[in-house]
């Protein structure tokens, strides 16, 4: 029998939970390969090894080459891969992540498919922005208006605090450089947050596309969840970066590093997991990493798969 080379494939329940992982790593213009249980990144500046099981999401930017063996390891370790555009401003594709259970996905689909239940989740999301107020009787139109006023106030406050001129949120996804420094920083910061939120959503087996406030896009739920944290994390970082940047600075890179520093303690991942449990009213347990499959039945709850059943007359 041929001896298997390299590290032994990890068992799902042996892998670090999503809440214990590093948030994200961004790579561009580099070669990504594998060495035992680590992914390696080599570019003109040198070579590093990264423990794949400890990374939440790997963001692959332009000029990145990745080997089949590296993708195999990343898939085994439940690490998300997201292919992004220059400076991370576009989401092109993604790979399979940690969870093999559809428990949370089924609950998410149930809540989004019923108008009353969907409204309840949307109100929960808005209630998290207004903790000292009761929004349970407000319509979606009223909630959107309140949220718009809140965000405009945050922009004005940050503008005054950092002495950064602010007109409005304006950016062109096809031309990053055309935006003002603060708008460039906001775009880079938000995309980093989107990557992290995406990695947590899919790690728990949920759908990035089934949103409650945003709809019609394959990342609708990512935008829903990310909006919960922008006021506290990415907006202040963007204004700080804009205030301290020089004309020749790479604002995209500088912003990503600042966001990385804000994420490095891992608290944001635990917060996202806790908030998703609250929104779905489901306790996340170890079952999400168990590789099981059953057959659906209209009379019984579950039926075993892999069984040759006799014809019923």
N, C-alpha and C positions, 0 to 999 in steps of 0.2 A: 504494500500500500504506500502511495506517495506521501511523504511527510509534508505537512503544511508549513510553509515558511511565514515569517513575520509573527506579529502578536496574535494571540488567541482572540477570536471574536467575542465581544462583551455580551453578557446576558442583560436584557433590558432592565431588570430590577437591580442590577449592579451599577448602573450608570448614575452619575450625579443628577439630582433633580434640577429642573429649570431654574428654580430659585437660588441654587447654589453655584450657578455658572457665571463666568465673565459675560458682560452684556454683548459687546460686538467687537469685531476686528475688521478694519477696512484695508483691502489690499488692491494696489493697482500697479501696472507695469512691472510685473514680477512673475516668477515661475513657482507654482504651488505643487508640491509633491508629497510623498509619504515616507516616513522612516519609523518603522515599528508602530507604536501607538500615537505617534505625533505627526502632524502635518508640518512640512517645511516650506519656508518662503525664502526665495533667493532673488535678489535684484542687484543693481549696480553697486549698492552700498554694503552688501554682505549677505549673510545666511542666518536664519533663526529657526528654532523648533518650537512648535506650539502644541501643547496637549489638547487634542481634538475634543475630548470628552468634557473639557472645562469651558468650552466656548458656546455661547447661546446662539449667535448668528455670525456667519462669515460673509461679509459684503465684498463681492468681487467687482472691481472697477475695470475701466478700459485697459487694454494691454496686458491682461492677466491670462496666463496659460495654466491649466490645471490638469493633472494626470488622472487617468481612470482609477489608479490605486488610491489617490488622495480622496476622490469622490466616494469610493467604496468605504474607506475608513470613516469619512464624515457621516455617511449614511448609517453605518453601524453604530456610531456614537450618538445618533439623534441630534446632531448639530444642524441647524438650518443653513442653507446656502441661498443667498439672494444675489442675482446678477444685476448690477446697477450701472447707470450711465456715468458720464464724466462728473466728478465731484459728488457722485451719489444722488443726483437730482432726478433720476428716473429709475423705476422698478421694472426690469425686463422679464425676469423669470425667477423661479425658486425651486428648491428641492425638498424632498420629504423630510419631516422632522421627527421628534421624539415619540409622540403618542401613537399607539396602535389601536386604541379604543375609540369608539364613536359615541361614548356616553354623553359627553358634553355637547358634541355636535348635534345629537338628537334633541337635546333640551334647547339648544340655540335655535334650531329649525322650528321647533314647536312654538317658541315664544315669538319668533319673527313672522310666523304664518297666521297668527291671530291678531286682528287689529287692536283689541283691548289689551292683550298681553304685551304686544309690541309697544303700545303707548306707555304701559307700566314701566317697561325697561327704559324707554327714552326718558321718562320722568325721573327715574332713578339716576340716570346720567346727569341730568340737569340739576337734580337735588344735590349731587356731589359738588357742583360749582357754587351752590347757594346753601351752605350747611345751616345757616341761621334763619332760613325762610321756609315756608311751606309752599311747594310748587305743585302739590298733588291735584289741584283743581284747574291748573292752567292748561290752555290748549297748546298745540305744537307751534302755532303762529306766535302766541304770547311768549313761549319759551325761547323761540329763535330771536325775538326782539330783545328779550332780557339778556341773552347770551351775547348778542351783537353789541349792546351797550357796555357790557362788562369787558369785552375784549378791547373795545375802543378806549375805554378808561385805562386799561393796563398799558396799552401802547403809549398813551399820553404820559402816564406816570413814569414809564421807563425812559421815554424821550427826555423828560425833565430831569430825571435822576442822573442820566449819563451825558446830558447835554448833546444829544444826537437829534438832528433834524428829522422830523417824521411827518410825512404827508399821508400815505396810505400803503396798504400791502399791495405790492405790484411786482410781478416777476414774469419772465418768459422761460418756460421749461427748455426751449430750444436755444436760448442765448443767456447763459448764466451771467456773463459779464455785463449785460445791459442793465441789470438792476443796480440800485444804490447799494453801498456797502452794508447797510443794515438789512436790506431785503435779501442780499446774497447770504448774509449770515443766518437770517431766518430760514431760508430755503435749505441750507446745509444742516442746520440744527434740527429742523423738522424731519428731514429725510433720515437722519440718524435715529431719531425717536421712532419713526415709522418702522425702520428695520428691526429695532428692539421689540416693539409692540407686536409686529408680525411674528417674530420668533417665539414669543410667549404664547400667542393665540394658537399657532399651529402645533407647538409643543404639547399643548393641552388637548389637541385633537379637534379644535374648533375651526370654523370656516372664516377666512379673512373677508369673504364677500357678502356674508349675511349681516348687513348693518341694520341698526334700528333708527338712527337719525340720518346718516348718509345711505344712499341706495343706488343700485344700478351699476356699480363698479366692483371689480373683483377685489378691491381693497377697502370696501365700504366700512367694514367693522374695524379695520386698522385705524381709519380716520376717526371713527366714533371714539375709540379707546384713547388714541393719542391726544385728542382734544382735551381729555381730562387732566393732562399734565403740562401742557404748553405754557400756561400762565406761571407755573412755579419753576419750570426748568428751562425750556428752550427759548422762550421770549426774553427773559432776563439775560441769558447767556449771549444771545444775538446782539442785544443792545450794548452789552459790555465789550464784546469783540469789536463792534463797529466803532465804539468810542476809543479803543486803544490801538486800532490798526493804522498802519502807515500806507501810503498810496501803492507801494510795491508789494505789500503783503498778500499771501495766498489766503484769502478770507475763508474759502471752503475748508482748507486743511486746518487752519487755526481754529475754526468753529468746531470741527469734528473732534479735535483734541480736547477742547474745553468740555464738550458734551461727554466725551469718554471719561474725563476726570470726574464729572458729576455723577456718572453711572458706576464708577469703579467699585464702590463699596457693595454693590449688589442690592441695595435696599429698594431701588426702583422696580426690579424684577419681582421681588416679594410683594410689593404694593400692587403691581399689575395683577398677579395671581390672585391676591386677596380680593381685589376689586371685581375681577371676573367672576369669582365665586359669589360675591354679593349680587352682581347683576343677574346672574343665571339662577341664583338661589340654590346652588349645588355645592356640596362640599367636595373638593378635589381630593381623591385618595389615591392609593398606589395602583388601583385597577387600570388607570390610563396607560400604564406601560406593559400590561399583560397582553401577549399576542394571542387573542382568541377570535373565533368566528363562529357564528351560528346561522341557522336558516330561520327566516321569519315565517310565522304561521298565523292564520287568521283566527284560530281557535285556541291554540296554546301559545304561551308567552315566547318560548324559544325551543328550537329543535336542533339537535346536533347535526353538524355538517360532516361530510366525508363518509356518509352512510348510504348504501344503495337501498332505497326504500321500495317496498313492494307496491304494486299498483293497487289503488283503493277503488272499489266499485260501489 
